[in-house]
Amino acid sequence: MKTTPFRALTSQEIEQLQQMGNRADDWTLVQVAETCNVNLIRNNVFMGRVWLGAMEQGYVSDGDLRLPEGVYNSMLSEATIGSHCAVHNVHMISGYTVGDHCLLFNIDEMTATAPALENEYPWIEPMNENGGRRILPFSGMTIGDAYLWAKYRDHDKLVQRLEEMTRRHLATPAGSYGHVGSHCIVKNTRTLHNVAILSDEETPTRIEDCVVLADGVVGYGCTCEYGCIAMRFVLGEHVHLEFGVRLNDTVVGDNSTIARCEVGNNIIFPAHEQHHNNSFLIASLVMGQSNLAAGCTVGSNHNGRTADNEIVAGRGFWPGLCTSLKHSSSFASYCLLAKGAYPAELSITLPFALVNNNASKHCLEVMPAYWWMYNMYALNRNITKFAKRDKRKKKAQHIVFSPFAPDTAEEIINGRMLLKYWTEQAYQKFGPDEEHVEVLAYGMEKGKRPVRVLKAAQGYKAYEEMLIYYAMNTLTDDGKQTALPEATLAEGEREREWVNLGGQLVPQQELDRLINQIEKGEVESWQQVHDRYNQWWADYPDMCRRHAYQVLCLLGECHKLDENMWQQYLQRYTNIQHYVAEQVKVTRQKDEENLFRRMTYRNEAEMKAVLG
């Protein structure tokens, strides 16, 4: 805002302002834009330095609410108001720079202070309640930034360098707290303390109706409304907090909606959904495309002497109704947990699995590849729905939406090896009589009760089909290109470790290289870090092609694919595509033919009118 040319008030303008009910400690500290119409400044108190942008006869509208430009019935201290704003009934605005074309209406308190001492910065304590992963939020922080800082705590030099980079960034107007972007709507709100609100004409942000925000960053296009409370937080782009959610020490990924619940000490990757007032999420890393059902209690269920346990869940985490989990636990990608109170810590290493606490049989049951075998409609819908729901304009955080990607492929490869090992152990124990073979898993639950793998053989076969589907879909661009891929894709070792960096998939060795460069001071700003993210994103399609090719070589037990093998994979891919299409129809049809689902409708026509 300081780029706007401001000038001192004339004696005539000061007299005019006083006649309109305005007071100031020192009128020489109040400056206005050249085109500021002082007739639009009424009944205000000015303390310290105040800058007021251009104002003219006009209105700023938000739906049915239409307010005249200007500053009315407000108290301002050390504040800058942009051009063509409507500021009405703000009891105190101090330390904020407000962008152009903003509407501020009925606000109790907007205060921000520049920290004089380093311990005055609002640190966030995500993923762990003991503060051992604390990070310093800044305007422009991505979910990947937060994960990098909180996760790699064993790199002392990295942690030190990231803090130094952040403090330098916070010292700039672009990185500091206490600013509101242009075209922002803030109305009927209680408190905004040390908050940076990113907003512009393309992606305006809204804060309204009894909201309390403190010490955090609100991303572009976010909505905070209806009694939500957030303290020490970072919101990505297009995040919705609403209906009384209580959130603290948490980073929330882009395209997420959280309402009516308690959320504390987490890093949540993009496309998270949590809407129910009897659910809570504490001390967790949830890696995106997730949904917490009603009654789901993930957190504050520690098994240590102090509250220092954690839960880590891969992409597609979906705990069912009334699910209770013990800390510490971890889950592979696309784990679906059936309703139940899970009595012990879990380490579910099979992706796309259904997990069930079978209390009657006193065992844990895990069905690998459940989504592929019995829930194809939902899996196929996941491929497209998250991309369709992506309303972001800036897209600073890169996101992989597809369930079939290098990270899940590596989990599947690991899952196949585990299934093979556990099945071999079962046959050694029970003999060749397949009807009585019970495949038991080891290391997936703490305790002595058995962990039974359901449909292990079918899951093993399904995992192979999923790998072929992923690889061929990547190499053929969904069947559009059928020529044998270039043999150069076979060069080098297969990337086996992929990091989900806030939604972006990155080879671990690439991230290690960046960490090393940050520690050496070769990368010394967050902008340089983000430039590296962008480069990885540009390289990602080629990385995927190489990885997909080498996955096919692994399945074919060869170093390079020849034309004959390629034609076989093309045929198998065609067959798998037919299977996917048929299973999508079959699994959806189960809902349509369910008599209990249909009984609430008078007839077929009513059901179709409602459900489509």
Stockholm file with secondary structure:
# STOCKHOLM 1.0

chainA/1-612         MKTTPFRALTSQEIEQLQQMGNRADDWTLVQVAETCNVNLIRNNVFMGRVWLGAMEQGYVSDGDLRLPEGVYNSMLSEATIGSHCAVHNVHMISGYTVGDHCLLFNIDEMTATAPALENEYPWIEPMNENGGRRILPFSGMTIGDAYLWAKYRDHDKLVQRLEEMTRRHLATPAGSYGHVGSHCIVKNTRTLHNVAILSDEETPTRIEDCVVLADGVVGYGCTCEYGCIAMRFVLGEHVHLEFGVRLNDTVVGDNSTIARCEVGNNIIFPAHEQHHNNSFLIASLVMGQSNLAAGCTVGSNHNGRTADNEIVAGRGFWPGLCTSLKHSSSFASYCLLAKGAYPAELSITLPFALVNNNASKHCLEVMPAYWWMYNMYALNRNITKFAKRDKRKKKAQHIVFSPFAPDTAEEIINGRMLLKYWTEQAYQKFGPDEEHVEVLAYGMEKGKRPVRVLKAAQGYKAYEEMLIYYAMNTLTDDGKQTALPEATLAEGEREREWVNLGGQLVPQQELDRLINQIEKGEVESWQQVHDRYNQWWADYPDMCRRHAYQVLCLLGECHKLDENMWQQYLQRYTNIQHYVAEQVKVTRQKDEENLFRRMTYRNEAEMKAVLG
#=GR chainA/1-612 SS CTTSCEEECCHHHHHHHHHTTCEESCGGGEEEETTBCGGGEESCEEEEEEEECCBCSCEEEETTEEEESEEESCEEEEEEECTTCEEEEESCEESCEECTTCEEEEEEEEECCCCSSGGGSCCBCCSCTTSTTCBCCCTTCCHHHHHHHHHCTTCHHHHHHHHHHHHHHHTSTTTCSSEECTTCEEEEEEEEEEEEECCCSSSCCEEESSCEEEEEEECTTCEEESSCEEEEEEECTTCEEETTCEEEEEEECTTCEEESSEEEEEEECSSEEECCTTCEEEEEEECSSEEECTTCEESSCCCSSSSCCCEEECTTCEECTTCEECSSEEECTTCEECSSBCCSCBEECSTTCEEEEETTTTEEEEETTHHHHHCHHHHHHHHHHHHHTCCCSSCCSCCCCCSSSHHHHHHHHHHHHHHHHHHHHHHHHHCSCGGGCCCEECSSBSSSSCEEETTHHHHHHHHHHHHHHHHHHHHTTTTTCCSCCCGGGGCSCCCCCEEEETTEEEEHHHHHHHHHHHHHTSSCSHHHHHHHHHHHHHHHHHHHHHHHHHHHHHHHTSSSCCHHHHHHHHHHHHHHHHHHHHHHHHHHHHHHTCHHHHTTSSSHHHHHHHHC
#=GC SS_cons         CTTSCEEECCHHHHHHHHHTTCEESCGGGEEEETTBCGGGEESCEEEEEEEECCBCSCEEEETTEEEESEEESCEEEEEEECTTCEEEEESCEESCEECTTCEEEEEEEEECCCCSSGGGSCCBCCSCTTSTTCBCCCTTCCHHHHHHHHHCTTCHHHHHHHHHHHHHHHTSTTTCSSEECTTCEEEEEEEEEEEEECCCSSSCCEEESSCEEEEEEECTTCEEESSCEEEEEEECTTCEEETTCEEEEEEECTTCEEESSEEEEEEECSSEEECCTTCEEEEEEECSSEEECTTCEESSCCCSSSSCCCEEECTTCEECTTCEECSSEEECTTCEECSSBCCSCBEECSTTCEEEEETTTTEEEEETTHHHHHCHHHHHHHHHHHHHTCCCSSCCSCCCCCSSSHHHHHHHHHHHHHHHHHHHHHHHHHCSCGGGCCCEECSSBSSSSCEEETTHHHHHHHHHHHHHHHHHHHHTTTTTCCSCCCGGGGCSCCCCCEEEETTEEEEHHHHHHHHHHHHHTSSCSHHHHHHHHHHHHHHHHHHHHHHHHHHHHHHHTSSSCCHHHHHHHHHHHHHHHHHHHHHHHHHHHHHHTCHHHHTTSSSHHHHHHHHC
//
